[in-house]
């Protein structure tokens, strides 16, 4: 008589796949939460006319980075996922500083007239 045979796939490929899928789910949650926090902080702390502009600049940079990675066929790995928080952190910081400096110069120019 034929008996049913159960197979269980295990090993490094299965573990890598589980880690990758878990990280993709968590990175989506992290990006959404980071976006929400940045919008709140920009509205309450940053007192310029175009408050959301730095966030738009960072989102364009992230989309451009992901697009370039896809175009160059660079896979999204655990190491490459670590680049996105750095890109977001540095990008929002520099964009806010640039916009703040621009706003200062415009106000200074208006007061000199």
Jmol script that loads the backbone (N, CA, C; Angstrom):
load data "model"
ATOM      1  N   UNK A   1       0.826  -1.170   0.000  1.00  0.00           N
ATOM      2  CA  UNK A   1       0.000   0.000   0.000  1.00  0.00           C
ATOM      3  C   UNK A   1       0.880   1.246   0.000  1.00  0.00           C
ATOM      4  N   UNK A   2       0.363   2.285  -0.632  1.00  0.00           N
ATOM      5  CA  UNK A   2       1.096   3.551  -0.691  1.00  0.00           C
ATOM      6  C   UNK A   2       0.715   4.415   0.506  1.00  0.00           C
ATOM      7  N   UNK A   3       1.721   4.905   1.169  1.00  0.00           N
ATOM      8  CA  UNK A   3       1.484   5.788   2.311  1.00  0.00           C
ATOM      9  C   UNK A   3       1.761   7.234   1.903  1.00  0.00           C
ATOM     10  N   UNK A   4       1.034   8.151   2.494  1.00  0.00           N
ATOM     11  CA  UNK A   4       1.251   9.578   2.209  1.00  0.00           C
ATOM     12  C   UNK A   4       2.581  10.010   2.822  1.00  0.00           C
ATOM     13  N   UNK A   5       3.329  10.733   2.037  1.00  0.00           N
ATOM     14  CA  UNK A   5       4.631  11.200   2.494  1.00  0.00           C
ATOM     15  C   UNK A   5       4.572  12.719   2.643  1.00  0.00           C
ATOM     16  N   UNK A   6       4.982  13.192   3.790  1.00  0.00           N
ATOM     17  CA  UNK A   6       5.030  14.632   4.023  1.00  0.00           C
ATOM     18  C   UNK A   6       6.459  15.104   3.856  1.00  0.00           C
ATOM     19  N   UNK A   7       6.606  16.231   3.177  1.00  0.00           N
ATOM     20  CA  UNK A   7       7.938  16.813   3.028  1.00  0.00           C
ATOM     21  C   UNK A   7       7.936  18.188   3.684  1.00  0.00           C
ATOM     22  N   UNK A   8       9.064  18.534   4.233  1.00  0.00           N
ATOM     23  CA  UNK A   8       9.227  19.820   4.881  1.00  0.00           C
ATOM     24  C   UNK A   8      10.486  20.468   4.321  1.00  0.00           C
ATOM     25  N   UNK A   9      10.294  21.604   3.699  1.00  0.00           N
ATOM     26  CA  UNK A   9      11.432  22.320   3.130  1.00  0.00           C
ATOM     27  C   UNK A   9      11.996  23.210   4.224  1.00  0.00           C
ATOM     28  N   UNK A  10      13.297  23.147   4.400  1.00  0.00           N
ATOM     29  CA  UNK A  10      13.941  23.955   5.429  1.00  0.00           C
ATOM     30  C   UNK A  10      15.335  24.355   4.950  1.00  0.00           C
ATOM     31  N   UNK A  11      15.994  25.105   5.776  1.00  0.00           N
ATOM     32  CA  UNK A  11      17.357  25.500   5.448  1.00  0.00           C
ATOM     33  C   UNK A  11      17.467  26.994   5.200  1.00  0.00           C
ATOM     34  N   UNK A  12      18.613  27.388   4.728  1.00  0.00           N
ATOM     35  CA  UNK A  12      18.919  28.809   4.518  1.00  0.00           C
ATOM     36  C   UNK A  12      17.981  29.493   3.532  1.00  0.00           C
ATOM     37  N   UNK A  13      17.635  28.904   2.380  1.00  0.00           N
ATOM     38  CA  UNK A  13      16.722  29.609   1.464  1.00  0.00           C
ATOM     39  C   UNK A  13      15.351  29.901   2.078  1.00  0.00           C
ATOM     40  N   UNK A  14      14.837  28.981   2.864  1.00  0.00           N
ATOM     41  CA  UNK A  14      13.538  29.183   3.504  1.00  0.00           C
ATOM     42  C   UNK A  14      13.640  30.286   4.556  1.00  0.00           C
ATOM     43  N   UNK A  15      14.724  30.268   5.328  1.00  0.00           N
ATOM     44  CA  UNK A  15      14.938  31.292   6.340  1.00  0.00           C
ATOM     45  C   UNK A  15      15.132  32.664   5.694  1.00  0.00           C
ATOM     46  N   UNK A  16      15.921  32.730   4.636  1.00  0.00           N
ATOM     47  CA  UNK A  16      16.130  33.998   3.926  1.00  0.00           C
ATOM     48  C   UNK A  16      14.822  34.546   3.369  1.00  0.00           C
ATOM     49  N   UNK A  17      13.998  33.684   2.819  1.00  0.00           N
ATOM     50  CA  UNK A  17      12.708  34.113   2.279  1.00  0.00           C
ATOM     51  C   UNK A  17      11.797  34.630   3.392  1.00  0.00           C
ATOM     52  N   UNK A  18      11.777  33.972   4.531  1.00  0.00           N
ATOM     53  CA  UNK A  18      10.949  34.412   5.656  1.00  0.00           C
ATOM     54  C   UNK A  18      11.422  35.759   6.186  1.00  0.00           C
ATOM     55  N   UNK A  19      12.733  35.925   6.293  1.00  0.00           N
ATOM     56  CA  UNK A  19      13.283  37.202   6.767  1.00  0.00           C
ATOM     57  C   UNK A  19      12.969  38.312   5.780  1.00  0.00           C
ATOM     58  N   UNK A  20      13.144  38.050   4.497  1.00  0.00           N
ATOM     59  CA  UNK A  20      12.889  39.059   3.470  1.00  0.00           C
ATOM     60  C   UNK A  20      11.432  39.501   3.475  1.00  0.00           C
ATOM     61  N   UNK A  21      10.512  38.564   3.541  1.00  0.00           N
ATOM     62  CA  UNK A  21       9.092  38.934   3.529  1.00  0.00           C
ATOM     63  C   UNK A  21       8.705  39.683   4.809  1.00  0.00           C
ATOM     64  N   UNK A  22       9.268  39.283   5.939  1.00  0.00           N
ATOM     65  CA  UNK A  22       9.001  39.978   7.193  1.00  0.00           C
ATOM     66  C   UNK A  22       9.537  41.399   7.151  1.00  0.00           C
ATOM     67  N   UNK A  23      10.733  41.573   6.595  1.00  0.00           N
ATOM     68  CA  UNK A  23      11.321  42.903   6.503  1.00  0.00           C
ATOM     69  C   UNK A  23      10.535  43.796   5.551  1.00  0.00           C
ATOM     70  N   UNK A  24      10.029  43.241   4.463  1.00  0.00           N
ATOM     71  CA  UNK A  24       9.246  44.042   3.526  1.00  0.00           C
ATOM     72  C   UNK A  24       7.954  44.528   4.169  1.00  0.00           C
ATOM     73  N   UNK A  25       7.315  43.683   4.961  1.00  0.00           N
ATOM     74  CA  UNK A  25       6.102  44.094   5.667  1.00  0.00           C
ATOM     75  C   UNK A  25       6.417  45.175   6.693  1.00  0.00           C
ATOM     76  N   UNK A  26       7.499  44.969   7.450  1.00  0.00           N
ATOM     77  CA  UNK A  26       7.854  45.925   8.487  1.00  0.00           C
ATOM     78  C   UNK A  26       8.347  47.249   7.909  1.00  0.00           C
ATOM     79  N   UNK A  27       9.034  47.222   6.775  1.00  0.00           N
ATOM     80  CA  UNK A  27       9.524  48.463   6.172  1.00  0.00           C
ATOM     81  C   UNK A  27       8.350  49.299   5.686  1.00  0.00           C
ATOM     82  N   UNK A  28       7.286  48.664   5.218  1.00  0.00           N
ATOM     83  CA  UNK A  28       6.098  49.405   4.799  1.00  0.00           C
ATOM     84  C   UNK A  28       5.444  50.096   5.995  1.00  0.00           C
ATOM     85  N   UNK A  29       5.342  49.392   7.107  1.00  0.00           N
ATOM     86  CA  UNK A  29       4.785  49.993   8.312  1.00  0.00           C
ATOM     87  C   UNK A  29       5.670  51.141   8.795  1.00  0.00           C
ATOM     88  N   UNK A  30       6.989  50.930   8.779  1.00  0.00           N
ATOM     89  CA  UNK A  30       7.923  51.949   9.239  1.00  0.00           C
ATOM     90  C   UNK A  30       7.853  53.199   8.364  1.00  0.00           C
ATOM     91  N   UNK A  31       7.772  53.019   7.044  1.00  0.00           N
ATOM     92  CA  UNK A  31       7.696  54.161   6.138  1.00  0.00           C
ATOM     93  C   UNK A  31       6.417  54.951   6.367  1.00  0.00           C
ATOM     94  N   UNK A  32       5.304  54.266   6.555  1.00  0.00           N
ATOM     95  CA  UNK A  32       4.042  54.957   6.818  1.00  0.00           C
ATOM     96  C   UNK A  32       4.073  55.735   8.123  1.00  0.00           C
ATOM     97  N   UNK A  33       4.612  55.118   9.157  1.00  0.00           N
ATOM     98  CA  UNK A  33       4.711  55.786  10.452  1.00  0.00           C
ATOM     99  C   UNK A  33       5.685  56.962  10.390  1.00  0.00           C
ATOM    100  N   UNK A  34       6.818  56.779   9.717  1.00  0.00           N
ATOM    101  CA  UNK A  34       7.792  57.865   9.575  1.00  0.00           C
ATOM    102  C   UNK A  34       7.191  59.025   8.799  1.00  0.00           C
ATOM    103  N   UNK A  35       6.433  58.730   7.763  1.00  0.00           N
ATOM    104  CA  UNK A  35       5.777  59.770   6.973  1.00  0.00           C
ATOM    105  C   UNK A  35       4.793  60.564   7.834  1.00  0.00           C
ATOM    106  N   UNK A  36       4.000  59.872   8.622  1.00  0.00           N
ATOM    107  CA  UNK A  36       3.038  60.529   9.500  1.00  0.00           C
ATOM    108  C   UNK A  36       3.744  61.416  10.525  1.00  0.00           C
ATOM    109  N   UNK A  37       4.789  60.912  11.146  1.00  0.00           N
ATOM    110  CA  UNK A  37       5.527  61.688  12.148  1.00  0.00           C
ATOM    111  C   UNK A  37       6.180  62.909  11.512  1.00  0.00           C
ATOM    112  N   UNK A  38       6.751  62.745  10.317  1.00  0.00           N
ATOM    113  CA  UNK A  38       7.381  63.883   9.656  1.00  0.00           C
ATOM    114  C   UNK A  38       6.363  64.957   9.300  1.00  0.00           C
ATOM    115  N   UNK A  39       5.183  64.571   8.851  1.00  0.00           N
ATOM    116  CA  UNK A  39       4.144  65.557   8.532  1.00  0.00           C
ATOM    117  C   UNK A  39       3.737  66.319   9.792  1.00  0.00           C
ATOM    118  N   UNK A  40       3.547  65.613  10.889  1.00  0.00           N
ATOM    119  CA  UNK A  40       3.164  66.262  12.151  1.00  0.00           C
ATOM    120  C   UNK A  40       4.250  67.230  12.613  1.00  0.00           C
ATOM    121  N   UNK A  41       5.495  66.780  12.596  1.00  0.00           N
ATOM    122  CA  UNK A  41       6.603  67.637  13.036  1.00  0.00           C
ATOM    123  C   UNK A  41       6.739  68.853  12.122  1.00  0.00           C
ATOM    124  N   UNK A  42       6.641  68.648  10.820  1.00  0.00           N
ATOM    125  CA  UNK A  42       6.779  69.776   9.898  1.00  0.00           C
ATOM    126  C   UNK A  42       5.665  70.805  10.099  1.00  0.00           C
ATOM    127  N   UNK A  43       4.459  70.360  10.407  1.00  0.00           N
ATOM    128  CA  UNK A  43       3.356  71.303  10.598  1.00  0.00           C
ATOM    129  C   UNK A  43       3.493  72.096  11.897  1.00  0.00           C
ATOM    130  N   UNK A  44       3.946  71.458  12.961  1.00  0.00           N
ATOM    131  CA  UNK A  44       3.965  72.135  14.252  1.00  0.00           C
ATOM    132  C   UNK A  44       5.282  72.831  14.579  1.00  0.00           C
ATOM    133  N   UNK A  45       6.371  72.412  13.998  1.00  0.00           N
ATOM    134  CA  UNK A  45       7.676  72.970  14.353  1.00  0.00           C
ATOM    135  C   UNK A  45       8.209  73.913  13.283  1.00  0.00           C
ATOM    136  N   UNK A  46       8.019  73.582  12.050  1.00  0.00           N
ATOM    137  CA  UNK A  46       8.628  74.298  10.935  1.00  0.00           C
ATOM    138  C   UNK A  46       7.700  75.417  10.484  1.00  0.00           C
ATOM    139  N   UNK A  47       8.066  76.667  10.734  1.00  0.00           N
ATOM    140  CA  UNK A  47       7.174  77.812  10.490  1.00  0.00           C
ATOM    141  C   UNK A  47       7.545  78.550   9.207  1.00  0.00           C
ATOM    142  N   UNK A  48       7.398  77.917   8.075  1.00  0.00           N
ATOM    143  CA  UNK A  48       7.591  78.566   6.781  1.00  0.00           C
ATOM    144  C   UNK A  48       6.354  78.303   5.932  1.00  0.00           C
ATOM    145  N   UNK A  49       6.312  78.964   4.779  1.00  0.00           N
ATOM    146  CA  UNK A  49       5.118  78.877   3.939  1.00  0.00           C
ATOM    147  C   UNK A  49       4.931  77.474   3.349  1.00  0.00           C
ATOM    148  N   UNK A  50       5.981  76.887   2.809  1.00  0.00           N
ATOM    149  CA  UNK A  50       5.884  75.576   2.154  1.00  0.00           C
ATOM    150  C   UNK A  50       6.402  74.502   3.117  1.00  0.00           C
ATOM    151  N   UNK A  51       5.627  74.151   4.102  1.00  0.00           N
ATOM    152  CA  UNK A  51       6.080  73.245   5.165  1.00  0.00           C
ATOM    153  C   UNK A  51       6.325  71.817   4.692  1.00  0.00           C
ATOM    154  N   UNK A  52       5.578  71.372   3.731  1.00  0.00           N
ATOM    155  CA  UNK A  52       5.663  69.975   3.301  1.00  0.00           C
ATOM    156  C   UNK A  52       6.677  69.784   2.171  1.00  0.00           C
ATOM    157  N   UNK A  53       7.238  70.850   1.654  1.00  0.00           N
ATOM    158  CA  UNK A  53       8.199  70.744   0.554  1.00  0.00           C
ATOM    159  C   UNK A  53       9.390  69.831   0.872  1.00  0.00           C
ATOM    160  N   UNK A  54      10.018  69.898   2.068  1.00  0.00           N
ATOM    161  CA  UNK A  54      11.115  68.967   2.350  1.00  0.00           C
ATOM    162  C   UNK A  54      10.693  67.501   2.273  1.00  0.00           C
ATOM    163  N   UNK A  55       9.486  67.217   2.700  1.00  0.00           N
ATOM    164  CA  UNK A  55       8.989  65.844   2.638  1.00  0.00           C
ATOM    165  C   UNK A  55       8.813  65.393   1.194  1.00  0.00           C
ATOM    166  N   UNK A  56       8.334  66.284   0.357  1.00  0.00           N
ATOM    167  CA  UNK A  56       8.187  65.970  -1.059  1.00  0.00           C
ATOM    168  C   UNK A  56       9.547  65.684  -1.698  1.00  0.00           C
ATOM    169  N   UNK A  57      10.555  66.470  -1.343  1.00  0.00           N
ATOM    170  CA  UNK A  57      11.907  66.260  -1.864  1.00  0.00           C
ATOM    171  C   UNK A  57      12.432  64.885  -1.455  1.00  0.00           C
ATOM    172  N   UNK A  58      12.213  64.513  -0.210  1.00  0.00           N
ATOM    173  CA  UNK A  58      12.687  63.211   0.274  1.00  0.00           C
ATOM    174  C   UNK A  58      11.941  62.070  -0.406  1.00  0.00           C
ATOM    175  N   UNK A  59      10.643  62.213  -0.598  1.00  0.00           N
ATOM    176  CA  UNK A  59       9.871  61.159  -1.266  1.00  0.00           C
ATOM    177  C   UNK A  59      10.325  60.979  -2.714  1.00  0.00           C
ATOM    178  N   UNK A  60      10.643  62.076  -3.385  1.00  0.00           N
ATOM    179  CA  UNK A  60      11.173  61.974  -4.746  1.00  0.00           C
ATOM    180  C   UNK A  60      12.520  61.247  -4.736  1.00  0.00           C
ATOM    181  N   UNK A  61      13.354  61.539  -3.740  1.00  0.00           N
ATOM    182  CA  UNK A  61      14.657  60.869  -3.632  1.00  0.00           C
ATOM    183  C   UNK A  61      14.496  59.366  -3.384  1.00  0.00           C
ATOM    184  N   UNK A  62      13.557  58.994  -2.529  1.00  0.00           N
ATOM    185  CA  UNK A  62      13.334  57.571  -2.237  1.00  0.00           C
ATOM    186  C   UNK A  62      12.798  56.849  -3.472  1.00  0.00           C
ATOM    187  N   UNK A  63      11.822  57.455  -4.139  1.00  0.00           N
ATOM    188  CA  UNK A  63      11.274  56.840  -5.353  1.00  0.00           C
ATOM    189  C   UNK A  63      12.355  56.738  -6.424  1.00  0.00           C
ATOM    190  N   UNK A  64      13.168  57.780  -6.561  1.00  0.00           N
ATOM    191  CA  UNK A  64      14.270  57.743  -7.523  1.00  0.00           C
ATOM    192  C   UNK A  64      15.290  56.672  -7.197  1.00  0.00           C
ATOM    193  N   UNK A  65      15.591  56.501  -5.921  1.00  0.00           N
ATOM    194  CA  UNK A  65      16.547  55.474  -5.507  1.00  0.00           C
ATOM    195  C   UNK A  65      16.014  54.079  -5.802  1.00  0.00           C
ATOM    196  N   UNK A  66      14.762  53.836  -5.455  1.00  0.00           N
ATOM    197  CA  UNK A  66      14.163  52.521  -5.723  1.00  0.00           C
ATOM    198  C   UNK A  66      14.083  52.272  -7.232  1.00  0.00           C
ATOM    199  N   UNK A  67      13.713  53.300  -7.982  1.00  0.00           N
ATOM    200  CA  UNK A  67      13.647  53.158  -9.445  1.00  0.00           C
ATOM    201  C   UNK A  67      15.004  52.869 -10.054  1.00  0.00           C
ATOM    202  N   UNK A  68      16.033  53.579  -9.582  1.00  0.00           N
ATOM    203  CA  UNK A  68      17.387  53.347 -10.083  1.00  0.00           C
ATOM    204  C   UNK A  68      17.876  51.944  -9.723  1.00  0.00           C
ATOM    205  N   UNK A  69      17.537  51.497  -8.507  1.00  0.00           N
ATOM    206  CA  UNK A  69      17.917  50.135  -8.111  1.00  0.00           C
ATOM    207  C   UNK A  69      17.240  49.107  -9.012  1.00  0.00           C
ATOM    208  N   UNK A  70      15.984  49.334  -9.353  1.00  0.00           N
ATOM    209  CA  UNK A  70      15.283  48.414 -10.250  1.00  0.00           C
ATOM    210  C   UNK A  70      15.861  48.453 -11.654  1.00  0.00           C
ATOM    211  N   UNK A  71      16.186  49.659 -12.130  1.00  0.00           N
ATOM    212  CA  UNK A  71      16.736  49.816 -13.476  1.00  0.00           C
ATOM    213  C   UNK A  71      18.118  49.168 -13.595  1.00  0.00           C
ATOM    214  N   UNK A  72      18.915  49.276 -12.523  1.00  0.00           N
ATOM    215  CA  UNK A  72      20.244  48.658 -12.514  1.00  0.00           C
ATOM    216  C   UNK A  72      20.207  47.205 -12.048  1.00  0.00           C
ATOM    217  N   UNK A  73      19.023  46.704 -11.769  1.00  0.00           N
ATOM    218  CA  UNK A  73      18.796  45.325 -11.328  1.00  0.00           C
ATOM    219  C   UNK A  73      19.547  45.013 -10.029  1.00  0.00           C
ATOM    220  N   UNK A  74      19.515  45.961  -9.101  1.00  0.00           N
ATOM    221  CA  UNK A  74      20.092  45.754  -7.774  1.00  0.00           C
ATOM    222  C   UNK A  74      18.979  45.227  -6.875  1.00  0.00           C
ATOM    223  N   UNK A  75      19.139  44.049  -6.310  1.00  0.00           N
ATOM    224  CA  UNK A  75      18.053  43.485  -5.489  1.00  0.00           C
ATOM    225  C   UNK A  75      17.919  44.224  -4.155  1.00  0.00           C
ATOM    226  N   UNK A  76      16.703  44.240  -3.636  1.00  0.00           N
ATOM    227  CA  UNK A  76      16.473  44.830  -2.323  1.00  0.00           C
ATOM    228  C   UNK A  76      16.788  43.761  -1.284  1.00  0.00           C
ATOM    229  N   UNK A  77      17.887  43.966  -0.596  1.00  0.00           N
ATOM    230  CA  UNK A  77      18.346  43.028   0.439  1.00  0.00           C
ATOM    231  C   UNK A  77      18.263  43.720   1.796  1.00  0.00           C
ATOM    232  N   UNK A  78      18.681  42.995   2.831  1.00  0.00           N
ATOM    233  CA  UNK A  78      18.682  43.579   4.167  1.00  0.00           C
ATOM    234  C   UNK A  78      19.644  44.767   4.234  1.00  0.00           C
ATOM    235  N   UNK A  79      20.747  44.676   3.559  1.00  0.00           N
ATOM    236  CA  UNK A  79      21.726  45.764   3.567  1.00  0.00           C
ATOM    237  C   UNK A  79      21.196  46.966   2.797  1.00  0.00           C
ATOM    238  N   UNK A  80      20.606  46.738   1.631  1.00  0.00           N
ATOM    239  CA  UNK A  80      20.097  47.869   0.850  1.00  0.00           C
ATOM    240  C   UNK A  80      18.878  48.507   1.518  1.00  0.00           C
ATOM    241  N   UNK A  81      18.129  47.759   2.312  1.00  0.00           N
ATOM    242  CA  UNK A  81      17.002  48.342   3.043  1.00  0.00           C
ATOM    243  C   UNK A  81      17.478  49.303   4.125  1.00  0.00           C
ATOM    244  N   UNK A  82      18.697  49.095   4.614  1.00  0.00           N
ATOM    245  CA  UNK A  82      19.241  49.983   5.644  1.00  0.00           C
ATOM    246  C   UNK A  82      19.551  51.363   5.085  1.00  0.00           C
ATOM    247  N   UNK A  83      19.640  51.494   3.772  1.00  0.00           N
ATOM    248  CA  UNK A  83      19.936  52.779   3.146  1.00  0.00           C
ATOM    249  C   UNK A  83      18.738  53.722   3.250  1.00  0.00           C
ATOM    250  N   UNK A  84      17.532  53.214   3.207  1.00  0.00           N
ATOM    251  CA  UNK A  84      16.342  54.063   3.168  1.00  0.00           C
ATOM    252  C   UNK A  84      16.157  54.920   4.419  1.00  0.00           C
ATOM    253  N   UNK A  85      16.309  54.395   5.633  1.00  0.00           N
ATOM    254  CA  UNK A  85      16.206  55.296   6.796  1.00  0.00           C
ATOM    255  C   UNK A  85      17.287  56.379   6.798  1.00  0.00           C
ATOM    256  N   UNK A  86      18.478  56.032   6.343  1.00  0.00           N
ATOM    257  CA  UNK A  86      19.551  57.029   6.265  1.00  0.00           C
ATOM    258  C   UNK A  86      19.209  58.080   5.226  1.00  0.00           C
ATOM    259  N   UNK A  87      18.716  57.641   4.076  1.00  0.00           N
ATOM    260  CA  UNK A  87      18.323  58.560   3.011  1.00  0.00           C
ATOM    261  C   UNK A  87      17.206  59.490   3.474  1.00  0.00           C
ATOM    262  N   UNK A  88      16.239  58.956   4.174  1.00  0.00           N
ATOM    263  CA  UNK A  88      15.139  59.775   4.666  1.00  0.00           C
ATOM    264  C   UNK A  88      15.626  60.758   5.725  1.00  0.00           C
ATOM    265  N   UNK A  89      16.423  60.284   6.671  1.00  0.00           N
ATOM    266  CA  UNK A  89      16.914  61.147   7.744  1.00  0.00           C
ATOM    267  C   UNK A  89      17.778  62.283   7.233  1.00  0.00           C
ATOM    268  N   UNK A  90      18.760  61.960   6.423  1.00  0.00           N
ATOM    269  CA  UNK A  90      19.640  62.999   5.884  1.00  0.00           C
ATOM    270  C   UNK A  90      18.897  63.907   4.912  1.00  0.00           C
ATOM    271  N   UNK A  91      18.051  63.318   4.095  1.00  0.00           N
ATOM    272  CA  UNK A  91      17.320  64.110   3.103  1.00  0.00           C
ATOM    273  C   UNK A  91      16.393  65.124   3.727  1.00  0.00           C
ATOM    274  N   UNK A  92      15.642  64.729   4.743  1.00  0.00           N
ATOM    275  CA  UNK A  92      14.712  65.663   5.380  1.00  0.00           C
ATOM    276  C   UNK A  92      15.488  66.743   6.110  1.00  0.00           C
ATOM    277  N   UNK A  93      16.612  66.373   6.723  1.00  0.00           N
ATOM    278  CA  UNK A  93      17.442  67.337   7.443  1.00  0.00           C
ATOM    279  C   UNK A  93      17.999  68.394   6.495  1.00  0.00           C
ATOM    280  N   UNK A  94      18.617  67.967   5.414  1.00  0.00           N
ATOM    281  CA  UNK A  94      19.200  68.913   4.464  1.00  0.00           C
ATOM    282  C   UNK A  94      18.131  69.740   3.755  1.00  0.00           C
ATOM    283  N   UNK A  95      17.007  69.142   3.445  1.00  0.00           N
ATOM    284  CA  UNK A  95      15.935  69.885   2.781  1.00  0.00           C
ATOM    285  C   UNK A  95      15.366  70.965   3.699  1.00  0.00           C
ATOM    286  N   UNK A  96      15.206  70.652   4.986  1.00  0.00           N
ATOM    287  CA  UNK A  96      14.710  71.649   5.936  1.00  0.00           C
ATOM    288  C   UNK A  96      15.729  72.772   6.097  1.00  0.00           C
ATOM    289  N   UNK A  97      17.004  72.421   6.222  1.00  0.00           N
ATOM    290  CA  UNK A  97      18.033  73.454   6.365  1.00  0.00           C
ATOM    291  C   UNK A  97      18.102  74.334   5.122  1.00  0.00           C
ATOM    292  N   UNK A  98      18.038  73.750   3.964  1.00  0.00           N
ATOM    293  CA  UNK A  98      18.083  74.515   2.721  1.00  0.00           C
ATOM    294  C   UNK A  98      16.883  75.452   2.623  1.00  0.00           C
ATOM    295  N   UNK A  99      15.703  74.941   2.916  1.00  0.00           N
ATOM    296  CA  UNK A  99      14.503  75.755   2.827  1.00  0.00           C
ATOM    297  C   UNK A  99      14.517  76.864   3.877  1.00  0.00           C
ATOM    298  N   UNK A 100      14.982  76.546   5.078  1.00  0.00           N
ATOM    299  CA  UNK A 100      15.050  77.545   6.129  1.00  0.00           C
ATOM    300  C   UNK A 100      16.020  78.665   5.751  1.00  0.00           C
ATOM    301  N   UNK A 101      17.163  78.313   5.201  1.00  0.00           N
ATOM    302  CA  UNK A 101      18.145  79.309   4.773  1.00  0.00           C
ATOM    303  C   UNK A 101      17.589  80.162   3.631  1.00  0.00           C
ATOM    304  N   UNK A 102      16.909  79.566   2.710  1.00  0.00           N
ATOM    305  CA  UNK A 102      16.282  80.295   1.606  1.00  0.00           C
ATOM    306  C   UNK A 102      15.261  81.287   2.144  1.00  0.00           C
ATOM    307  N   UNK A 103      14.449  80.841   3.095  1.00  0.00           N
ATOM    308  CA  UNK A 103      13.441  81.708   3.693  1.00  0.00           C
ATOM    309  C   UNK A 103      14.095  82.881   4.435  1.00  0.00           C
ATOM    310  N   UNK A 104      15.194  82.625   5.144  1.00  0.00           N
ATOM    311  CA  UNK A 104      15.923  83.697   5.826  1.00  0.00           C
ATOM    312  C   UNK A 104      16.433  84.733   4.831  1.00  0.00           C
ATOM    313  N   UNK A 105      17.003  84.274   3.738  1.00  0.00           N
ATOM    314  CA  UNK A 105      17.529  85.193   2.731  1.00  0.00           C
ATOM    315  C   UNK A 105      16.412  86.019   2.096  1.00  0.00           C
ATOM    316  N   UNK A 106      15.267  85.419   1.856  1.00  0.00           N
ATOM    317  CA  UNK A 106      14.153  86.153   1.263  1.00  0.00           C
ATOM    318  C   UNK A 106      13.630  87.223   2.217  1.00  0.00           C
ATOM    319  N   UNK A 107      13.564  86.891   3.518  1.00  0.00           N
ATOM    320  CA  UNK A 107      13.123  87.886   4.497  1.00  0.00           C
ATOM    321  C   UNK A 107      14.146  89.007   4.646  1.00  0.00           C
ATOM    322  N   UNK A 108      15.418  88.670   4.593  1.00  0.00           N
ATOM    323  CA  UNK A 108      16.473  89.672   4.688  1.00  0.00           C
ATOM    324  C   UNK A 108      16.441  90.608   3.477  1.00  0.00           C
ATOM    325  N   UNK A 109      16.184  90.030   2.303  1.00  0.00           N
ATOM    326  CA  UNK A 109      16.100  90.838   1.089  1.00  0.00           C
ATOM    327  C   UNK A 109      14.897  91.776   1.148  1.00  0.00           C
ATOM    328  N   UNK A 110      13.763  91.299   1.690  1.00  0.00           N
ATOM    329  CA  UNK A 110      12.574  92.133   1.820  1.00  0.00           C
ATOM    330  C   UNK A 110      12.796  93.288   2.810  1.00  0.00           C
ATOM    331  N   UNK A 111      13.529  93.027   3.878  1.00  0.00           N
ATOM    332  CA  UNK A 111      13.770  94.080   4.871  1.00  0.00           C
ATOM    333  C   UNK A 111      14.782  95.122   4.381  1.00  0.00           C
ATOM    334  N   UNK A 112      15.649  94.777   3.433  1.00  0.00           N
ATOM    335  CA  UNK A 112      16.627  95.715   2.890  1.00  0.00           C
ATOM    336  C   UNK A 112      15.985  96.683   1.894  1.00  0.00           C
ATOM    337  N   UNK A 113      14.853  96.341   1.346  1.00  0.00           N
ATOM    338  CA  UNK A 113      14.218  97.207   0.340  1.00  0.00           C
ATOM    339  C   UNK A 113      13.525  98.386   0.934  1.00  0.00           C
TER     340      UNK A 113
END
end "model"
wireframe off; spacefill off
backbone 0.3
color backbone group
